Amino acid sequence: MARTKKTNTKNRGRPQLTETPQAEAVTVAWLVSVMIVTLLDVAAVGLHVYIAVAGMTEQRALLAGYSLHAAAATGFVSLLLAAAAFKLREEKPPPRVTTYSVLVAAAPSAVLLVSSMRG
């Protein structure tokens, strides 16, 4: 009696993982940093709107500035992680995700640059 080869029915339809654990870790860190930058951007914009409506106090201005600077610093880290993810991954992330992450990460630095040029 000849032995027949059993096929593994558990893994049918599941994509095979081709990325290294390092590439996966960098990708997760990159996307988490994008979420954090997004939240800090929203907080900075919300605080600036609140200051425009409710009036400026020293504490409100400091909090808005801190959130903007934190967003810029985290955005810089996010851009570094994006570059590392592109270098390590075999399958590149979707272009829309990449575009969104770069725009969100660069926006706080651009705002700080423009505001420092104004004086």
N, C-alpha and C positions, 0 to 999 in steps of 0.2 A: 504494500500500500504506500503510495507516494504521499509525501507531506505537501500540503498546500500552504502557500505563504498567506498569513493572515494580514489583512489590511487594517490599519489603525483607524477606526471610525471616529475616534474622539477629536482628532485634529482636522477633520475635513472642513473646509470652508474658512478656517482661521488663517490669517496671514502669517507667514513665517517672519520672525524677528531677524532683521539683518544688521541692526545697529549694535554697537558695542555698549557695555554698561556705562562707560565714561561719556559716550555721546548722549545717551539717554539722560544721565545725571546733569550734564551741562544744559541740555534742552529744557529739562524741568526747571532748573535754576533760572534760565533765561526767561521762561514764560511766567514764573512766579514774580520775577523782578519787573516784568512788563505790567502785571496786575498791580503791583505795589506802586509803580510810577503812575499808572492810571488813577489810582485812588488818591495819591498825593497831588496830582494835577487837578482833579475834581475838588479836593479840599482847598487848594490854593485859589482856584477860581471862585469857589463858594465864599471863601473868606473875603476876597476882594469885593465881591458883590455885596456881601453883608456890611463891609466897611462903607461902601458907597451909599447904602440905604440907611444904616444906623449911625453913621458918623465914625470918625477915626479916633481911637484911643491908642495910647502907647502899647498896651497889651495886645490889642487886635492887630496892629501893624506888625508887631514882633512875631505873632503867631503866623500871619500871612507870609512874612518873609522867611520864617523858618520852614514852613511847608514848601515854599518855592525852592529854597536852597536844598532841602532834603530830596525833592523831586529831581533837581538837577544832578545831584550826586548819585542818586539811585539810577537815573537815566544813563549816566556815564557808565556805570557798572553794567547796566542792561545792554548797552551797545557793545561793550567788551565781550559779554556772554554771547551775544548774537554772532559776533565774529568767530568766537570759539565754536559755537554750534555749527556754523557753516563749514568750518574747517574739519570738524570731527565726523559730521554726519555723512553717510553715503547718499541717503535720500534727503534732498533739500526740503526745508519747510515750505509750505504754500506761499506764493508771492504776496497775497493779501495779508497774511499774518505778519510776514516780514516787513511789509510797507507800514502797517499799523504800528508795529513795535518800534520801528525806527522813528516814525513821526512823533509818537508819544514820548519816546526817550529823549529826542532832541528838542522838543518844544520848550521845556523849562529853561534849558541853557540859552535858547534863542531869546526867550523873554528877558532873562537876566542880561544878556548882551545888549539888547535894544534898550532896556531901562538904564543900563550903565552909560550908554552913549548919549542919552537924553540929559543926564546930569542930575 
